Amino acid sequence: MSNYKSLPDKNGFYGAYGGRLVPPVLEKALKEVEVAFNEIKKDASFQQEYKRLLQDFAGRPSPLYLAKNISADLGGAQIYFKREDLNHTGAHKINHCLGEALLAKRLGKKKMMAETGAGQHGVALATAAAVVGLECEIYMGSIDMAKQSDNVVKMKLLGAKVVAVNEGGSSLKEAVDSAFGVYMKEYEDTFFAIGSVVGPHPYPAMVAYFQSIIGQEVLEQSKEKFERLPDYLIACVGGGSNALGLFHDFLDEDEVKLIGVEPSGKGLDSGQHAATLTLGKPGAIHGMQTYVLQNADGSPSTVHSIASGLDYPGIGPFHAYLKDEKRVEYVSASDKEAIKAFSYTSKREGIIPALESSHALAYAYHLAPTLSPEEVIVINLSGRGDKDIDYALQEFPEIAFESGLK
Ligand SMILES: Cc1ncc(COP(=O)(O)O)c(C=O)c1O
Protein backbone atom coordinates (compact mmCIF):
# COMPACT_ATOMS: atom_id res chain seq x y z
CA MET A 1 0.00 0.00 0.00
CA SER A 2 1.34 3.43 -0.92
CA ASN A 3 1.75 6.07 1.71
CA TYR A 4 0.42 9.02 -0.28
CA LYS A 5 -0.06 11.14 2.81
CA SER A 6 3.71 11.31 3.34
CA LEU A 7 4.06 13.39 0.12
CA PRO A 8 5.58 15.71 -0.98
CA ASP A 9 9.26 14.96 -0.25
CA LYS A 10 11.37 17.61 1.48
CA ASN A 11 11.96 19.44 -1.81
CA GLY A 12 8.27 19.60 -2.60
CA PHE A 13 8.18 16.77 -5.17
CA TYR A 14 5.38 14.32 -5.78
CA GLY A 15 7.40 11.84 -7.85
CA ALA A 16 8.50 13.83 -10.92
CA TYR A 17 6.03 16.67 -10.28
CA GLY A 18 6.02 19.79 -8.12
CA GLY A 19 9.25 21.41 -6.90
CA ARG A 20 10.01 25.10 -6.63
CA LEU A 21 10.88 26.50 -10.05
CA VAL A 22 11.31 30.17 -9.14
CA PRO A 23 13.91 32.90 -9.66
CA PRO A 24 16.52 33.07 -6.85
CA VAL A 25 14.93 36.28 -5.51
CA LEU A 26 11.82 34.30 -4.50
CA GLU A 27 13.69 31.34 -2.97
CA LYS A 28 14.18 33.17 0.32
CA ALA A 29 10.54 34.33 0.51
CA LEU A 30 9.17 30.85 -0.19
CA LYS A 31 11.57 29.21 2.25
CA GLU A 32 10.24 31.60 4.92
CA VAL A 33 6.66 30.47 4.13
CA GLU A 34 7.71 26.82 4.16
CA VAL A 35 9.38 27.09 7.59
CA ALA A 36 6.32 28.88 9.03
CA PHE A 37 3.99 26.28 7.49
CA ASN A 38 5.97 23.43 9.09
CA GLU A 39 5.85 25.22 12.45
CA ILE A 40 2.10 25.88 12.55
CA LYS A 41 1.27 22.21 12.02
CA LYS A 42 2.56 21.61 15.56
CA ASP A 43 1.57 24.97 17.12
CA ALA A 44 -1.41 24.53 19.46
CA SER A 45 -2.32 28.25 19.62
CA PHE A 46 -2.35 28.57 15.80
CA GLN A 47 -4.46 25.42 15.49
CA GLN A 48 -6.88 26.67 18.14
CA GLU A 49 -7.40 30.02 16.40
CA TYR A 50 -7.73 28.34 12.97
CA LYS A 51 -10.33 25.94 14.38
CA ARG A 52 -12.21 28.82 16.02
CA LEU A 53 -12.42 30.70 12.72
CA LEU A 54 -13.44 27.59 10.75
CA GLN A 55 -16.26 26.85 13.19
CA ASP A 56 -17.56 30.19 14.39
CA PHE A 57 -16.71 32.38 11.40
CA ALA A 58 -16.92 30.04 8.38
CA GLY A 59 -19.66 27.78 9.82
CA ARG A 60 -17.90 24.40 9.73
CA PRO A 61 -18.49 21.48 9.77
CA SER A 62 -20.37 21.65 6.48
CA PRO A 63 -23.22 19.10 6.28
CA LEU A 64 -23.13 15.81 4.39
CA TYR A 65 -26.54 15.86 2.75
CA LEU A 66 -28.43 12.90 1.24
CA ALA A 67 -29.90 14.13 -2.07
CA LYS A 68 -33.00 11.95 -1.73
CA ASN A 69 -34.94 13.28 -4.72
CA ILE A 70 -32.11 12.86 -7.18
CA SER A 71 -31.06 9.48 -5.75
CA ALA A 72 -34.66 8.28 -6.25
CA ASP A 73 -34.92 9.81 -9.76
CA LEU A 74 -31.73 8.21 -11.02
CA GLY A 75 -32.48 4.85 -9.43
CA GLY A 76 -28.93 3.73 -8.61
CA ALA A 77 -26.47 4.69 -5.89
CA GLN A 78 -27.29 6.88 -2.88
CA ILE A 79 -25.99 10.37 -3.67
CA TYR A 80 -24.66 12.64 -0.94
CA PHE A 81 -23.50 16.25 -1.32
CA LYS A 82 -20.70 17.62 0.85
CA ARG A 83 -22.10 21.11 1.33
CA GLU A 84 -19.07 23.41 0.92
CA ASP A 85 -21.53 25.83 -0.69
CA LEU A 86 -22.86 26.54 2.81
CA ASN A 87 -19.55 27.91 4.08
CA HIS A 88 -19.30 31.65 4.71
CA THR A 89 -18.49 33.25 1.29
CA GLY A 90 -20.15 30.30 -0.48
CA ALA A 91 -17.30 27.95 -1.41
CA HIS A 92 -14.46 25.79 -0.12
CA LYS A 93 -11.87 28.53 -0.73
CA ILE A 94 -12.42 30.07 2.74
CA ASN A 95 -10.79 26.97 4.32
CA HIS A 96 -7.30 27.75 3.06
CA CYS A 97 -7.71 31.54 2.97
CA LEU A 98 -8.24 31.63 6.73
CA GLY A 99 -5.20 29.41 7.25
CA GLU A 100 -3.03 31.52 4.93
CA ALA A 101 -4.22 34.80 6.51
CA LEU A 102 -3.26 33.56 9.98
CA LEU A 103 0.11 32.46 8.60
CA ALA A 104 0.67 35.88 6.95
CA LYS A 105 -0.13 37.60 10.23
CA ARG A 106 2.28 35.34 12.10
CA LEU A 107 5.02 36.27 9.60
CA GLY A 108 4.38 39.98 10.24
CA LYS A 109 3.25 40.72 6.64
CA LYS A 110 1.15 43.83 5.91
CA LYS A 111 -0.66 42.68 2.80
CA MET A 112 -2.05 39.56 1.15
CA MET A 113 -2.27 39.27 -2.58
CA ALA A 114 -3.68 36.68 -4.97
CA GLU A 115 -5.12 35.88 -8.35
CA THR A 116 -8.73 34.80 -8.77
CA GLY A 117 -10.74 33.07 -11.52
CA ALA A 118 -14.43 32.87 -10.61
CA GLY A 119 -13.83 35.45 -7.89
CA GLN A 120 -14.53 32.91 -5.14
CA HIS A 121 -10.92 32.80 -4.03
CA GLY A 122 -10.72 36.61 -4.21
CA VAL A 123 -13.82 37.06 -2.07
CA ALA A 124 -12.65 34.42 0.39
CA LEU A 125 -9.22 36.04 0.67
CA ALA A 126 -10.64 39.57 1.04
CA THR A 127 -12.87 38.17 3.80
CA ALA A 128 -10.00 36.40 5.57
CA ALA A 129 -7.78 39.50 5.27
CA ALA A 130 -10.57 41.64 6.78
CA VAL A 131 -11.15 39.37 9.78
CA VAL A 132 -7.43 38.88 10.47
CA GLY A 133 -6.64 42.57 9.87
CA LEU A 134 -4.48 42.68 6.71
CA GLU A 135 -4.58 44.66 3.44
CA CYS A 136 -5.60 42.70 0.35
CA GLU A 137 -4.91 43.03 -3.41
CA ILE A 138 -6.59 40.74 -5.97
CA TYR A 139 -5.62 40.21 -9.65
CA MET A 140 -8.42 39.13 -11.98
CA GLY A 141 -8.72 38.69 -15.76
CA SER A 142 -11.02 41.30 -17.30
CA ILE A 143 -13.18 38.60 -18.95
CA ASP A 144 -13.69 36.95 -15.57
CA MET A 145 -14.44 40.37 -14.03
CA ALA A 146 -17.26 40.85 -16.52
CA LYS A 147 -18.62 37.31 -15.89
CA GLN A 148 -18.42 37.64 -12.11
CA SER A 149 -19.19 41.30 -11.49
CA ASP A 150 -20.99 40.63 -8.18
CA ASN A 151 -17.83 39.10 -6.77
CA VAL A 152 -15.81 42.13 -7.89
CA VAL A 153 -18.18 44.41 -5.95
CA LYS A 154 -17.99 42.12 -2.90
CA MET A 155 -14.18 42.15 -2.88
CA LYS A 156 -14.19 45.96 -2.97
CA LEU A 157 -16.78 46.15 -0.21
CA LEU A 158 -14.57 43.89 1.91
CA GLY A 159 -11.77 46.42 1.51
CA ALA A 160 -9.68 44.73 -1.21
CA LYS A 161 -8.12 46.43 -4.22
CA VAL A 162 -9.08 44.59 -7.45
CA VAL A 163 -6.61 44.85 -10.34
CA ALA A 164 -7.93 44.08 -13.87
CA VAL A 165 -5.62 41.96 -16.07
CA ASN A 166 -5.99 42.47 -19.84
CA GLU A 167 -3.18 40.34 -21.27
CA GLY A 168 -3.67 37.19 -23.41
CA GLY A 169 -6.99 35.45 -22.76
CA SER A 170 -7.67 37.87 -19.84
CA SER A 171 -8.49 34.98 -17.52
CA LEU A 172 -6.96 32.93 -14.70
CA LYS A 173 -3.53 32.12 -16.17
CA GLU A 174 -2.85 35.77 -17.01
CA ALA A 175 -4.06 36.84 -13.55
CA VAL A 176 -1.55 34.43 -11.94
CA ASP A 177 1.28 35.72 -14.20
CA SER A 178 0.48 39.31 -13.37
CA ALA A 179 0.13 38.77 -9.61
CA PHE A 180 3.40 36.84 -9.50
CA GLY A 181 5.21 39.63 -11.34
CA VAL A 182 4.14 42.14 -8.69
CA TYR A 183 4.92 39.74 -5.82
CA MET A 184 8.54 39.44 -7.05
CA LYS A 185 8.94 43.14 -6.25
CA GLU A 186 6.93 43.28 -3.02
CA TYR A 187 7.56 39.97 -1.31
CA GLU A 188 9.12 41.40 1.85
CA ASP A 189 5.85 42.92 3.10
CA THR A 190 3.43 40.71 1.20
CA PHE A 191 2.05 37.19 1.51
CA PHE A 192 1.07 35.56 -1.77
CA ALA A 193 -2.02 33.44 -1.17
CA ILE A 194 -2.34 31.11 -4.17
CA GLY A 195 -5.95 30.02 -4.76
CA SER A 196 -5.42 26.32 -5.31
CA VAL A 197 -3.01 23.40 -4.82
CA VAL A 198 -0.73 24.85 -7.51
CA GLY A 199 2.45 26.94 -7.72
CA PRO A 200 5.90 26.42 -6.18
CA HIS A 201 6.52 24.42 -2.98
CA PRO A 202 5.13 24.79 -0.28
CA TYR A 203 1.83 26.06 -1.80
CA PRO A 204 0.48 22.75 -3.19
CA ALA A 205 1.14 21.04 0.16
CA MET A 206 -0.05 24.00 2.26
CA VAL A 207 -3.36 24.52 0.44
CA ALA A 208 -4.02 20.74 0.50
CA TYR A 209 -3.30 20.73 4.26
CA PHE A 210 -5.84 23.49 4.95
CA GLN A 211 -8.43 22.00 2.56
CA SER A 212 -8.13 18.45 3.94
CA ILE A 213 -10.68 19.42 6.61
CA ILE A 214 -13.30 18.53 3.93
CA GLY A 215 -12.31 14.85 3.77
CA GLN A 216 -11.69 14.63 7.52
CA GLU A 217 -15.30 15.68 8.11
CA VAL A 218 -16.59 13.27 5.43
CA LEU A 219 -14.78 10.41 7.21
CA GLU A 220 -16.57 11.23 10.47
CA GLN A 221 -19.93 11.95 8.82
CA SER A 222 -19.85 8.70 6.80
CA LYS A 223 -19.60 6.72 10.03
CA GLU A 224 -22.62 8.56 11.43
CA LYS A 225 -24.78 8.47 8.29
CA PHE A 226 -24.10 5.10 6.68
CA GLU A 227 -21.65 3.40 9.04
CA ARG A 228 -18.93 2.71 6.49
CA LEU A 229 -16.72 4.47 3.97
CA PRO A 230 -18.29 5.84 0.76
CA ASP A 231 -17.70 3.87 -2.45
CA TYR A 232 -17.00 6.92 -4.62
CA LEU A 233 -15.75 10.44 -3.97
CA ILE A 234 -16.26 12.83 -6.89
CA ALA A 235 -15.04 16.43 -7.23
CA CYS A 236 -14.46 18.93 -10.01
CA VAL A 237 -10.85 19.81 -10.83
CA GLY A 238 -9.59 23.27 -11.73
CA GLY A 239 -6.25 23.69 -9.95
CA GLY A 240 -7.41 20.80 -7.78
CA SER A 241 -7.94 22.15 -4.24
CA ASN A 242 -11.50 21.05 -3.50
CA ALA A 243 -10.78 17.61 -5.00
CA LEU A 244 -7.59 17.14 -2.98
CA GLY A 245 -9.34 18.49 0.13
CA LEU A 246 -11.96 15.77 -0.25
CA PHE A 247 -9.60 12.98 -1.36
CA HIS A 248 -6.62 13.58 0.92
CA ASP A 249 -7.64 11.55 3.96
CA PHE A 250 -8.96 8.73 1.75
CA LEU A 251 -5.85 8.33 -0.43
CA ASP A 252 -4.64 5.30 1.51
CA GLU A 253 -8.14 3.72 1.63
CA ASP A 254 -7.81 1.61 -1.52
CA GLU A 255 -11.46 0.53 -1.62
CA VAL A 256 -12.71 4.13 -2.01
CA LYS A 257 -12.77 5.14 -5.69
CA LEU A 258 -11.68 8.71 -6.31
CA ILE A 259 -12.82 10.60 -9.42
CA GLY A 260 -11.75 14.08 -10.55
CA VAL A 261 -13.88 15.79 -13.21
CA GLU A 262 -12.21 18.22 -15.62
CA PRO A 263 -14.02 20.61 -17.98
CA SER A 264 -14.23 19.37 -21.57
CA GLY A 265 -15.78 22.77 -22.43
CA LYS A 266 -17.09 22.75 -26.00
CA GLY A 267 -15.68 19.22 -26.55
CA LEU A 268 -12.32 17.48 -26.12
CA ASP A 269 -11.64 17.77 -29.87
CA SER A 270 -12.78 21.42 -30.14
CA GLY A 271 -9.57 22.94 -28.81
CA GLN A 272 -11.83 24.83 -26.35
CA HIS A 273 -11.58 22.99 -23.07
CA ALA A 274 -9.40 22.89 -19.95
CA ALA A 275 -8.97 19.12 -19.57
CA THR A 276 -5.33 19.28 -18.46
CA LEU A 277 -4.90 15.74 -17.15
CA THR A 278 -6.89 14.21 -20.00
CA LEU A 279 -5.04 15.94 -22.85
CA GLY A 280 -2.04 17.80 -21.39
CA LYS A 281 1.62 16.76 -21.26
CA PRO A 282 4.26 17.11 -18.55
CA GLY A 283 5.77 20.60 -18.51
CA ALA A 284 6.38 23.61 -16.26
CA ILE A 285 3.96 26.38 -15.31
CA HIS A 286 3.75 28.85 -12.43
CA GLY A 287 6.77 27.55 -10.56
CA MET A 288 5.93 23.83 -10.67
CA GLN A 289 6.47 20.77 -12.84
CA THR A 290 3.11 19.23 -13.73
CA TYR A 291 0.75 18.42 -16.60
CA VAL A 292 0.14 21.44 -18.84
CA LEU A 293 -2.08 22.03 -21.86
CA GLN A 294 0.50 23.38 -24.27
CA ASN A 295 0.93 24.85 -27.74
CA ALA A 296 3.39 23.30 -30.21
CA ASP A 297 6.15 25.59 -28.85
CA GLY A 298 5.53 24.38 -25.25
CA SER A 299 3.81 27.60 -24.07
CA PRO A 300 0.54 27.10 -22.11
CA SER A 301 -2.55 27.03 -24.35
CA THR A 302 -5.49 29.38 -24.06
CA VAL A 303 -8.19 27.29 -22.39
CA HIS A 304 -11.97 27.46 -22.05
CA SER A 305 -14.64 26.40 -19.60
CA ILE A 306 -18.04 27.85 -18.83
CA ALA A 307 -16.85 27.75 -15.20
CA SER A 308 -14.23 30.46 -14.63
CA GLY A 309 -12.75 28.56 -11.70
CA LEU A 310 -11.90 25.56 -13.93
CA ASP A 311 -10.35 27.63 -16.70
CA TYR A 312 -6.64 26.84 -16.08
CA PRO A 313 -4.05 25.13 -18.37
CA GLY A 314 -2.09 23.62 -15.44
CA ILE A 315 -3.03 21.39 -12.50
CA GLY A 316 -1.75 20.78 -8.98
CA PRO A 317 1.34 18.52 -9.05
CA PHE A 318 -0.14 16.01 -6.59
CA HIS A 319 -2.94 15.36 -9.09
CA ALA A 320 -0.35 14.79 -11.85
CA TYR A 321 1.26 12.14 -9.64
CA LEU A 322 -2.08 10.57 -8.66
CA LYS A 323 -3.01 10.29 -12.33
CA ASP A 324 0.24 8.48 -13.21
CA GLU A 325 -0.21 6.21 -10.16
CA LYS A 326 -3.81 5.57 -11.28
CA ARG A 327 -5.00 6.25 -7.72
CA VAL A 328 -7.46 8.85 -9.01
CA GLU A 329 -9.44 8.50 -12.24
CA TYR A 330 -9.72 11.77 -14.18
CA VAL A 331 -12.74 12.15 -16.46
CA SER A 332 -14.47 15.17 -18.00
CA ALA A 333 -17.84 16.90 -18.38
CA SER A 334 -18.76 19.52 -20.99
CA ASP A 335 -20.22 23.02 -20.64
CA LYS A 336 -23.62 21.69 -21.71
CA GLU A 337 -23.57 18.73 -19.33
CA ALA A 338 -22.61 21.09 -16.49
CA ILE A 339 -25.45 23.52 -17.30
CA LYS A 340 -27.95 20.64 -17.34
CA ALA A 341 -26.73 19.41 -13.94
CA PHE A 342 -26.88 23.03 -12.66
CA SER A 343 -30.51 23.38 -13.72
CA TYR A 344 -31.57 19.87 -12.64
CA THR A 345 -29.99 20.13 -9.16
CA SER A 346 -31.67 23.50 -8.60
CA LYS A 347 -35.09 22.14 -9.48
CA ARG A 348 -34.89 18.71 -7.83
CA GLU A 349 -32.97 19.49 -4.63
CA GLY A 350 -33.53 23.23 -4.15
CA ILE A 351 -29.78 23.86 -4.32
CA ILE A 352 -28.21 26.11 -6.98
CA PRO A 353 -24.69 24.73 -7.40
CA ALA A 354 -21.65 26.61 -8.73
CA LEU A 355 -20.93 25.88 -12.39
CA GLU A 356 -17.59 24.44 -11.25
CA SER A 357 -19.29 21.95 -8.92
CA SER A 358 -21.89 21.23 -11.64
CA HIS A 359 -19.16 19.38 -13.58
CA ALA A 360 -18.78 16.90 -10.69
CA LEU A 361 -22.57 16.61 -10.41
CA ALA A 362 -22.92 15.96 -14.16
CA TYR A 363 -20.46 13.07 -14.05
CA ALA A 364 -21.99 11.62 -10.86
CA TYR A 365 -25.50 11.71 -12.37
CA HIS A 366 -24.22 9.71 -15.31
CA LEU A 367 -22.47 7.18 -13.02
CA ALA A 368 -25.19 6.73 -10.35
CA PRO A 369 -27.74 4.75 -12.44
CA THR A 370 -25.03 2.19 -13.32
CA LEU A 371 -24.53 1.38 -9.60
CA SER A 372 -26.61 -0.50 -7.02
CA PRO A 373 -28.72 1.17 -4.27
CA GLU A 374 -26.28 -0.13 -1.62
CA GLU A 375 -23.49 1.98 -3.07
CA VAL A 376 -22.73 5.52 -1.91
CA ILE A 377 -21.38 8.44 -3.92
CA VAL A 378 -20.17 11.60 -2.16
CA ILE A 379 -19.93 14.65 -4.44
CA ASN A 380 -18.09 17.73 -3.30
CA LEU A 381 -20.53 20.60 -3.81
CA SER A 382 -17.62 23.02 -3.82
CA GLY A 383 -19.63 26.23 -4.08
CA ARG A 384 -22.97 27.96 -4.52
CA GLY A 385 -24.17 29.05 -7.92
CA ASP A 386 -25.66 32.48 -7.28
CA LYS A 387 -22.59 34.02 -8.93
CA ASP A 388 -23.34 32.05 -12.12
CA ILE A 389 -27.03 32.67 -12.69
CA ASP A 390 -26.78 35.66 -15.04
CA TYR A 391 -24.01 34.10 -17.11
CA ALA A 392 -25.76 30.71 -17.37
CA LEU A 393 -28.99 32.29 -18.55
CA GLN A 394 -27.18 34.46 -21.05
CA GLU A 395 -25.09 31.62 -22.55
CA PHE A 396 -27.62 28.76 -22.40
CA PRO A 397 -31.09 30.32 -22.00
CA GLU A 398 -32.87 27.25 -23.35
CA ILE A 399 -31.08 24.71 -21.13
CA ALA A 400 -30.95 26.77 -17.95
CA PHE A 401 -34.73 26.57 -17.57
CA GLU A 402 -35.05 22.89 -18.50
CA SER A 403 -35.72 20.46 -15.70
CA GLY A 404 -34.26 17.17 -16.95
CA LEU A 405 -30.82 15.77 -17.69
CA LYS A 406 -31.48 14.39 -21.19
C1 LIG B 1 -16.88 26.90 -6.40
C2 LIG B 1 -15.57 26.49 -6.99
N1 LIG B 1 -15.32 25.18 -7.17
C3 LIG B 1 -14.17 24.74 -7.71
C4 LIG B 1 -13.19 25.64 -8.12
C5 LIG B 1 -11.96 25.09 -8.75
O1 LIG B 1 -10.81 25.21 -8.00
P1 LIG B 1 -10.12 23.95 -7.33
O2 LIG B 1 -9.92 22.95 -8.41
O3 LIG B 1 -8.85 24.50 -6.80
O4 LIG B 1 -11.02 23.45 -6.26
C6 LIG B 1 -13.39 27.02 -7.94
C7 LIG B 1 -12.36 27.99 -8.33
O5 LIG B 1 -12.54 29.18 -8.33
C8 LIG B 1 -14.62 27.45 -7.36
O6 LIG B 1 -14.87 28.75 -7.18
PDBQT file of the ligand as one rigid body, heavy atoms in Angstrom, charges set to zero:
ROOT
HETATM    1  C1  LIG A 501     -16.878  26.901  -6.405  1.00  0.00    +0.000 C 
HETATM    2  C2  LIG A 501     -15.567  26.490  -6.992  1.00  0.00    +0.000 A 
HETATM    3  N1  LIG A 501     -15.322  25.179  -7.170  1.00  0.00    +0.000 NA
HETATM    4  C3  LIG A 501     -14.174  24.742  -7.705  1.00  0.00    +0.000 A 
HETATM    5  C4  LIG A 501     -13.192  25.637  -8.119  1.00  0.00    +0.000 A 
HETATM    6  C5  LIG A 501     -11.960  25.087  -8.750  1.00  0.00    +0.000 C 
HETATM    7  O1  LIG A 501     -10.811  25.211  -7.996  1.00  0.00    +0.000 OA
HETATM    8  P1  LIG A 501     -10.124  23.954  -7.332  1.00  0.00    +0.000 P 
HETATM    9  O2  LIG A 501      -9.919  22.946  -8.413  1.00  0.00    +0.000 OA
HETATM   10  O3  LIG A 501      -8.846  24.498  -6.798  1.00  0.00    +0.000 OA
HETATM   11  O4  LIG A 501     -11.024  23.447  -6.264  1.00  0.00    +0.000 OA
HETATM   12  C6  LIG A 501     -13.386  27.020  -7.942  1.00  0.00    +0.000 A 
HETATM   13  C7  LIG A 501     -12.358  27.987  -8.327  1.00  0.00    +0.000 C 
HETATM   14  O5  LIG A 501     -12.538  29.176  -8.333  1.00  0.00    +0.000 OA
HETATM   15  C8  LIG A 501     -14.618  27.448  -7.364  1.00  0.00    +0.000 A 
HETATM   16  O6  LIG A 501     -14.875  28.747  -7.176  1.00  0.00    +0.000 OA
ENDROOT
TORSDOF 0
